[in-house]
Amino acid sequence: MDVMNNAKLSLGPLLFNWDSDKIRDFYFAIADEAPIDYVYLGEVVCAKRLAGKNYLPEVVERLDNAGKKIIFSGLMLVLDNRDMTALESVAAMAPEYLIEANDMSAVSMLWQQNHAIGPFINIYNEATLKYYEDGGATRISLPPELPAKSLRALAKVARSELEVQIFGRLPLAISSRCYHARAHKLHKDGCQYVCEKDPDGMTVDTMDGQKFLTINGLQTLSYSYCNLMAELPELGQMGIQNFRLSPHDVDMVKVSRIYRNRLDGKIDLEEANDILEAEMFATRFSNGYYHDEPGQKQVETS
């Protein structure tokens, strides 16, 4: 593998509903110990989860002092006045911080300002990429379902910094209804924050018992964890130098070090994957979308 010292690692926004103390401790560890360049902060799934959360000032200060570059992420679905208020509070942080738009409402607010585009906004071709770049997007995290041929085509014409998720459960859908609450026989407005019981999401099985999807409040995620360790050299050759790790309830400091050591050529592919598999306790990995196969598949690479 060619050493990719110029490659940057980012930590995507936390998708799950953890309590304030756990979130604070998590980001303190990232600030002090993880070889992460960019950290995305903010609630992207459900604005209700913001109630009572007071960790942000301390986390921002710690990350700033550690030299991490902070990007604030907006909601991926804006449904009502509460959601709009949450989105407006994030947008107000520009231009001091770069804002990641994950919904067209945020894109409209940030139009002609420097901003980022998250993977929840569909960018599937060169014309769409140009549209958002012309609107001020300087950093774009591409949708995780894009195959290598599409990533290559976009990288060839991109003026913005492109980012690809290389680790973590993949975001598949967002709904105005909360299946997590329904599964506990609760309504969305009286959900009692049951999603906090599942720090990595709630597994959904098929009728024959196969683990298939993961539910996270309003959001549907893959059950398997994306792992594009083997694909890093090809992504680098395309010109993509920004790689996103999605936070999970594991030792993300260790996970980030595995990917950083691989990018720096300090460990080979087999060793990196062995360490990652041991850390994840035999969790199922996948790379199918990248290889133009069903997303849940693990395609062996030579």
N, C-alpha and C positions, 0 to 999 in steps of 0.2 A: 504493500500500500504506500502511495506517495504521502509523505507527511503533509498534513493540512494545518500548519501552524496559524494560518490566517483565518481559519474557520472560527465562528463564534457560536457559543452555546447559549440558548435562552431557556428560561423556565416559564412555561405558559401560565395563564391564570389558573388559580385553584378552582376546580369545578365542583368540589364537594363541600358539604355543609359541616365544617368542623367548628368547635367552640373557639372563642377568642384566644384563650391561653394556648391552645394547641397550635393555632395559626401563628401566633406571636413567636412561640418557641421554634416552629418550623422555619420561619423566615429569618430568625436570628441565626440559626444554624447555616442556612444558605448564605447569609451575609458573611459569616465568619470563616466558613470552611469549604464552600463549594466553588469549583472553577467555572462559575456561571458569569457570563458577560451582561446579559439582559434579564431583567425580572419583570414579568407582567403582573400587575396587581389589580384587584377589583373583582366584584361579583358579576359574572356573566350569565348565570343560569336563572336566578330568581331574586328579585329585589326584596322579597320578604325576609330573606336571610340576613339582610343588613341590620335588622332590628337588634339593638343591644351590642353590636360589634364595635369595639373601641380600640382595636389593635393598630390601626393604620398609622397614626403619627409616630409611634415608637418604631414600627417596622420601616417606614420611609427613612427615618433618621439613621437607623442602623445600616440599611442598604446603601444610602448615600455615603456614609462614612467609610463603608467598605469598598467604594468605587464602583458599585454595580449601577448600570444604567436602568432606570425605572421607566416602564411604559404602563399607563393606566388603561385598563380594558373596560369597555362598556357592555351593557346587556346585549345578548344575541336576539332577544325578542322583546319589543316594547308594546305592552298591551293596554296600559291604563295610565292615569295620572301619577300613580306611585312609581311606575316604571320610568315615566318621562322625567320625573323629579330626580330619580337616581341617575339617569343618563345625563341630565343637565349638570348635576354636581360633578360628574366625571369630566364632561366637556369643558367646564370652567377651569380645570387645571391646566389647560393649554394657554399660552405656549410654554409655560415653565417645564412641563413634561409632555412627551409625545403621547397622544391618545390613540388607542386602537379601537376603530369602529367595527362592531360586529353585527350591526343592523343598519338598514338604510336610513333610519332616523338620525343615527349618529353621523353617517356619511353626509347627510344634508347639513347638519350643524357645523361640520368641520370642512365643508367644501371650500376649496382654494386656500386652505391652511395646511401646513405640514401635518400629516397624520399617518397612522398605520391602518392597514386593513387586516382583519382577523380571518381565520379559516372558515368562519361560519357564513361568510359572504361568497357567493359562487363566482369564481373566476376560472373559466374553462377554455378561453381562447385569447388570442393576441389582441383582438379589438376591445374586449372587455377589460383586459389588463391596461391598455392604453387609456381607456375612459377613466379609470380610477387614478391612474398616474397623472393625467391631465387635470384631475380634480384636486391634486395635492398629495396623493398617497406616495410616501417616500419609502415605506417598508410594508411588504405584503406577505402575510403568511398564507400559503396556498392551501386549498381544500385537500384533505388527506386522501380523497378517493382518486386523485389524478394519477394516471400511470406515468411511467418514465418518459414515454414519447411526448406526452403533453407537457411535462415539466421541462423537457429539453426545448420544446418549441417556445415556451414562455420565457425561459432563461435567455434564449437567443436574442430576444427583442426587448427585454426588460430594461427600463431606466431606473427602476426602484430596486431596493435590496429585497431579494426573495428569500423566504424562509420555508422550511419543510419540517413537519413533525416527524421525529425519528424514534420516539419512545412514548408509550402510554396508550391507554384505551382511546379509541378514535371517536370523535363526536359524529353521530350519524343523523340525529334529528332533534328538533325542539318543538314542544307543543304548548298550546294555551292551557291544556288540562294537565293535572298532576297525577300520573299513574301511580307514583310512589304513595300518595295519600289514598288513592282509591284501593290500592292493595291492602291498606290497613283499615278499609271501610270508613274513610274520612273524606270530607269535602276539601277542595283546595283552600278555601278561605278559612277553614278550621283544621288545617293540616297537622297542627301541634308539632310542626317541624320534625316529622318522623324520618325525614331523609338523613338526619344527623345520626341515626342508628346504623347507617351503612357508610362508613368513611371512605369506601372505594366503590360505592354504588351497590344496588341490589340485583343479584343475578336472576335472569329469566331463563327458564328451561323450556325446551320444546316438549310436546306431548309425550315423546318417547324418552325424555330425561336428558337430552343433550343440552349442555350449557351453550346459550346462544347469544344473548344480549345482556346489557346491564342498564338498569334504570337509575337515574339520578335526578329525583324531583321531576321537573318538566322535561328533562333531557333523556335521550336514548344514546347509549354508547355501545361500542363493541364489547363483547366479553373478552376476547383475546387482546393482548397488548401488542401494539405495533412495535416492531424492532427492526430498524433499517441499518443495523450495524454493518452488514455486508455490502450495503448499497452506498455507503458514504463515499468511496472513491469515485464512483460514477456520478454521483451528485456534484462532487467537487469539480469534475471534468466538465460538467454542464455550465459551471460558473456559479452554482449555488453554494454560498458560504455561511449561511445562517441556519442553525438546526435547533428545533424546539423539543424540549422534554416536557411532557405533561405531568404535573405533580400527582403523586399517589401516596397512599399510607404505607410507604416503605422508606428505607434510608435513601432519600433522594440525594444526599451529599455523596454517598458511595456510588449511586447510579451515575451522577454527573461526572465523577472521577473516572469511571469506567469508559464513558464515551470520550472524555477529554484525553485520556491516555491512548485510546485507539486513534483519535484524530492526530495526536502528536507522534504516532508510530512507536510508542513505548511498549505496547503489547500487540500480539497478533490477533487475528479475528477469532480463532478458536478459543484462545485464552479469555478474550473479552466476553464472548458469549457464555463460556462456562461460569465465569464469575457472576455475570448478570443472572443466569438461570438459578444459581445458588442463592442469590439475594432475593429472587422473586418466588422462591419455594415452588419450583416446577410449574409456574403459571404458563398458560398457553400463549405463544407468540405468533405473530402473523406479519406477512409482508405482501399479501395477495394483490392489493390495489396497485402497488408500485409495478408489479409484473403483469398488469392487465388481466388478473385472475380474480375470482371472488375474494373479497377483502379478508375473510377469516382464514384463508389458506396460508400455509407456510411454504413458500417456494424455495427449494434448495438451490443455492448458487454455487458455481464452481470457484 
